[in-house]
Amino acid sequence: MERHGVRSLQTPTRTFAFDKAWPSACRSLPPGNNSNVPDLLTLTERGLYSPHGDFYIDPWLPVARAVITHAHSDHARPGSQSYLTAAAGAELLRERVGEDVPIEGLAYRQAIDVNGVRVSLHPAGHVLGSAQVRLEHAGQVWVVSGDYKTTSDPTCEPMEPLRCHTLVTESTFGLPIFRWRPNDELFAEIKEWWQTSQERGRTCVLYCYALGKAQRVMAGLDATIGPILVHGAVDRFLGAYERQGVRLPASERATDENARASRGRAMVIAPPSAANSPWLRKFGPVSTGIASGWMQIRGTRRRKAVDRGFPLSDHADWDGLQSVVRASGAEQIWVTHGYSGAMVRWLQEQGTAARAIETRFEGELDQ
């Protein structure tokens, strides 16, 4: 498939018009005028809707105007008439929704006016081009976090805490059991697994999401150990990362030829759907692993029938979720997908106005 750079995403019809840049979005805010101003967002059958701006955020059904937080398939669905997303993720979004759909890429922290609602996008630290959506109207500031993480990741801009009156936050791993270990420890374990597998004549196959997790894993590999091969689903997105200046180690799309040539030496990066498929046969004897936040739960590796599990997630852990909520200074919190009920109860016990909202976002699937 022909790759498209961000420049190709400009379209003659601009559904969203650029406006002046915001001042710091982390500044202190006066109390919200909740009594006189309707909610800036409402939950509809198509998704989160801005009645003032007449646009949707990550809609799960086709709409006229969609603001997209990131290009994962549960947040970026095809069929809408026009899309707005962060410029760094515009090429990835095009891979999801098609080449002929109007997509406008907006620079981080730059603002546009949409029917009187000021909209700006800010780094979420989830994957390349992931963004929080900041809305401002009639003295109210709302932020929709999308998916985010607070740990470091060289493949995307770090999460930027935002001040707001209302925060809509994910809670994929919203339980205290989920506390991530340092990246260095996890990548040291992956390195040790790769070297040990080579000594045993086995090819390493590491399962992880094709978009975001795969590139983060690749960026942390020691490429001097051996060749890196990738599944076609992973290879599909690598060009977009490279064109955004993300440095990744050399890799090749796995073929019958290079798989045979590197048996017992290679690290293969593949999506979970490749597990137990005929595609694996070309690599000879393998040792399998999975990189997922669900590996934090004892027994998950055994249920997934893999040799190694690495609790590496692109979502915030419990401490990360709490730190983002505190930094927001929000007067009310809407909590969506994952352990939303537990997160809401905790926030309410701390004296924060919180409610769970039902969406069709999936978080990090246990697959």
C-alpha positions in Angstrom: 0.0 0.0 0.0 1.3 3.5 -0.8 2.2 5.5 2.2 0.9 9.0 2.7 2.8 11.6 4.6 1.2 14.3 6.8 1.4 16.8 4.0 -1.0 14.7 1.9 -3.7 15.1 4.5 -4.5 18.7 3.6 -7.9 19.0 1.9 -9.5 21.9 0.0 -12.5 21.8 2.3 -11.6 22.8 5.8 -14.3 21.6 8.2 -12.3 22.8 11.1 -10.6 26.2 10.8 -7.4 27.1 12.6 -7.4 29.8 15.2 -4.7 31.4 17.4 -2.6 29.2 19.7 -3.6 28.7 23.3 -1.7 30.1 26.2 -0.7 27.4 28.7 -3.5 24.9 29.2 -2.0 24.0 32.6 -2.8 27.4 34.1 -5.1 27.7 37.1 -8.8 28.0 36.3 -11.5 30.0 38.0 -14.4 27.9 39.4 -16.8 26.7 36.7 -20.2 28.2 36.2 -21.9 24.9 36.3 -25.3 26.2 37.3 -25.8 28.4 34.2 -23.9 26.5 31.5 -25.2 23.1 30.1 -22.6 20.3 29.9 -20.1 20.7 27.1 -20.5 17.0 26.3 -23.4 14.6 26.3 -23.4 10.8 25.7 -25.5 9.7 22.7 -26.0 6.5 20.8 -23.2 7.6 18.5 -20.7 8.6 21.2 -19.6 11.7 23.1 -21.2 14.7 21.5 -20.6 18.4 21.8 -24.1 20.1 21.4 -22.5 23.5 21.2 -19.8 22.6 18.7 -21.9 20.0 16.8 -19.1 17.4 16.7 -18.3 14.0 18.2 -15.2 12.7 20.0 -14.2 9.2 19.0 -17.7 8.3 17.8 -18.5 4.6 17.3 -21.0 5.3 14.5 -20.5 7.5 11.4 -21.1 11.2 12.0 -20.5 14.5 10.1 -17.6 15.7 12.2 -15.4 13.5 14.3 -12.5 14.5 16.6 -10.2 11.5 17.1 -8.0 11.0 20.1 -5.8 8.3 18.5 -5.8 5.7 15.7 -6.6 2.5 17.6 -9.6 0.8 16.0 -12.0 1.2 19.0 -11.5 5.0 18.9 -11.0 5.6 15.2 -13.8 4.1 13.2 -14.4 4.6 9.5 -17.5 6.1 7.9 -17.6 9.7 9.2 -17.6 12.6 6.7 -14.6 14.4 8.2 -12.0 13.9 10.9 -9.8 16.1 13.1 -6.8 14.6 14.9 -3.3 15.4 16.1 -1.0 16.1 13.1 1.5 13.5 14.4 -1.2 10.8 14.2 -2.9 11.9 10.9 -1.2 9.3 8.7 -2.0 6.5 11.1 -5.7 7.6 11.1 -5.7 7.5 7.3 -4.6 3.9 7.5 -7.8 3.2 9.6 -10.4 5.3 7.8 -9.3 5.4 4.2 -7.4 7.6 1.7 -10.3 9.7 0.4 -11.8 10.9 3.6 -11.1 14.6 4.7 -8.7 14.5 7.6 -7.2 17.6 9.2 -4.1 17.3 11.3 -3.9 19.8 14.2 -0.6 20.7 15.9 -0.5 19.9 19.6 -1.6 22.9 21.7 -2.9 24.9 18.7 -6.6 25.8 18.9 -9.5 26.0 16.5 -12.9 27.4 16.9 -15.8 25.0 16.1 -19.1 26.8 16.2 -18.0 28.8 19.2 -16.3 26.0 21.1 -12.5 26.3 21.3 -10.8 22.9 20.7 -7.2 22.1 21.2 -5.3 18.7 21.3 -2.6 17.9 23.8 -0.3 14.9 24.1 -1.7 11.8 25.8 1.5 9.7 25.8 -0.5 6.6 24.6 0.8 6.0 21.1 2.2 8.2 18.3 -0.2 11.1 17.7 -2.5 10.3 20.7 -4.2 13.3 22.1 -6.4 14.6 24.8 -9.2 16.9 23.6 -9.6 20.2 25.4 -12.9 22.1 25.0 -13.6 25.6 26.2 -17.0 27.4 26.0 -18.8 30.0 28.2 -16.2 29.8 31.0 -16.2 26.0 31.1 -13.2 23.8 30.3 -13.6 20.1 29.7 -10.9 17.6 28.8 -11.4 14.2 27.2 -8.3 12.1 28.0 -8.7 9.4 25.4 -6.3 6.6 26.3 -3.1 7.7 28.0 -0.1 6.7 30.1 2.2 8.6 32.3 5.3 6.4 31.9 8.1 7.2 29.5 7.9 6.1 25.8 10.4 7.2 23.2 7.9 6.7 20.4 5.4 9.4 21.3 5.2 12.7 23.2 4.7 12.4 26.9 1.3 12.9 28.5 0.6 16.6 29.4 -1.6 17.1 32.5 -4.3 19.7 31.8 -6.4 21.8 34.2 -10.1 21.6 33.6 -13.5 21.8 35.3 -14.6 18.4 34.1 -12.3 15.5 33.1 -13.5 12.5 31.1 -10.9 9.8 31.9 -10.3 6.2 30.9 -9.8 3.6 33.7 -8.6 0.5 31.8 -6.4 -0.4 34.7 -8.3 1.4 37.5 -7.4 -0.9 40.4 -4.5 -0.6 42.9 -3.2 -4.0 41.8 -2.0 -2.4 38.6 1.2 -0.6 39.3 3.8 -0.7 36.5 7.4 -1.7 37.0 10.2 0.5 35.6 10.7 0.2 31.8 14.4 -0.7 32.3 13.5 -3.8 34.3 11.0 -5.0 31.8 13.3 -4.5 28.8 16.1 -6.2 30.7 13.9 -9.2 31.1 13.0 -9.2 27.4 16.7 -9.1 26.6 17.5 -12.0 28.9 14.6 -14.0 27.4 15.9 -13.4 23.9 19.5 -14.4 24.7 18.3 -17.6 26.6 16.1 -18.6 23.7 19.0 -18.2 21.3 21.1 -20.6 23.5 18.2 -23.1 23.2 17.9 -22.7 19.5 14.4 -21.1 19.7 13.1 -18.1 17.8 11.4 -15.5 20.1 7.9 -14.5 19.1 6.6 -11.5 21.2 2.9 -10.8 20.9 1.7 -7.2 21.3 -0.6 -4.6 19.6 0.5 -3.8 16.1 0.0 -0.1 16.6 1.8 1.6 19.5 2.9 -1.3 21.7 4.9 -3.0 18.9 6.8 0.2 18.1 7.5 0.8 21.8 8.8 -2.7 22.2 11.0 -2.4 19.1 12.4 0.9 20.4 13.5 -0.8 23.6 15.2 -3.9 22.0 18.9 -4.4 21.8 19.3 -5.0 18.1 22.9 -6.2 18.5 21.5 -9.5 19.8 20.0 -10.6 16.5 17.7 -9.8 13.6 14.2 -8.3 14.2 11.4 -9.5 12.1 7.8 -8.1 12.1 4.4 -9.4 11.1 2.7 -7.6 8.2 0.2 -6.0 10.6 3.1 -4.3 12.5 5.0 -3.4 9.3 1.9 -1.6 8.1 2.5 1.2 10.6 6.3 1.5 10.7 6.6 4.0 7.9 4.3 6.5 9.6 6.5 6.3 12.7 9.7 6.8 10.7 8.2 9.8 8.9 7.4 11.4 12.2 11.1 11.1 13.2 10.7 8.2 15.6 13.9 6.1 15.7 13.4 2.4 15.5 15.9 -0.4 15.0 16.3 -2.0 11.6 13.7 -4.7 10.9 12.3 -6.8 8.1 8.8 -8.0 7.3 8.8 -11.7 8.1 9.0 -13.9 5.0 9.6 -17.6 4.5 13.1 -16.9 3.4 14.3 -14.6 6.2 12.4 -16.6 8.8 14.3 -19.7 7.8 17.6 -17.8 7.7 17.2 -16.5 11.2 15.7 -19.5 13.0 16.9 -19.7 16.5 18.2 -16.1 16.5 15.4 -13.7 15.6 13.0 -11.6 17.7 9.6 -11.6 15.9 7.1 -9.0 16.8 3.5 -10.0 16.0 -0.1 -9.2 17.0 -1.9 -11.6 19.4 -4.0 -12.8 16.5 -1.0 -14.6 15.1 -0.8 -17.0 18.1 -1.3 -20.6 17.2 -1.6 -19.8 13.5 0.0 -21.5 10.6 2.1 -18.3 10.1 4.3 -19.4 13.0 5.6 -22.6 11.4 8.1 -20.8 9.3 10.1 -19.8 12.4 10.8 -23.4 13.5 10.9 -24.0 17.3 9.7 -20.9 19.1 9.5 -19.4 22.5 6.5 -17.2 22.9 5.8 -14.1 25.0 3.2 -11.4 25.4 3.6 -7.7 26.4 0.4 -6.6 28.1 -0.7 -4.9 31.2 -2.9 -7.9 31.9 0.3 -9.9 32.6 0.3 -8.1 36.0 -2.5 -10.6 37.1 -1.2 -13.9 38.2 -2.2 -16.7 36.0 -2.8 -14.7 32.8 0.3 -16.0 31.2 -0.7 -19.6 31.8 -4.2 -18.9 30.4 -2.7 -17.4 27.3 -0.4 -20.4 26.9 2.8 -18.4 26.4 6.2 -18.9 27.8 6.8 -15.4 29.1 4.6 -12.5 30.1 5.8 -8.9 30.4 3.4 -6.4 32.1 4.1 -3.6 29.7 1.1 -1.3 29.0 0.3 1.8 27.0 -2.4 2.7 29.6 -1.9 4.5 32.9 -1.7 2.3 36.0 -3.6 3.1 39.2 -1.0 5.7 40.4 -0.9 7.3 37.0 -4.7 7.6 36.8 -4.8 9.2 40.2 -2.0 11.6 39.4 -3.8 12.9 36.3 -7.0 13.3 38.2 -5.3 15.3 40.9 -3.4 17.5 38.4 -6.6 18.3 36.5 -8.1 20.0 39.6 -11.4 19.0 38.0 -14.7 19.6 39.9 -16.2 16.5 38.4 -14.9 13.4 36.8 -16.5 11.2 34.2 -14.9 7.7 34.1 -15.1 5.4 31.1 -14.1 1.8 30.2 -12.1 -0.6 32.3 -12.6 -0.6 36.0 -14.8 2.5 36.0 -17.0 1.4 38.9 -14.1 0.9 41.2 -12.5 4.1 40.1 -15.7 6.1 40.7 -16.2 4.6 44.2 -12.6 5.6 45.1 -13.0 9.1 43.8 -16.3 9.6 45.6 -14.8 8.4 48.8 -12.1 11.1 48.4 -14.9 13.7 48.1 -14.7 14.1 44.3 -17.9 14.3 42.2 -17.5 11.3 39.9 -19.7 9.2 37.6 -19.3 6.2 35.3 -20.3 6.5 31.7 -20.9 3.6 29.3 -18.9 3.7 26.1 -17.8 1.2 23.4 -14.1 1.8 24.0 -12.3 -1.4 24.8 -9.0 -0.4 26.5 -6.3 -3.0 26.4 -8.1 -6.2 25.3 -7.2 -9.4 27.1 -6.1 -11.1 23.9 
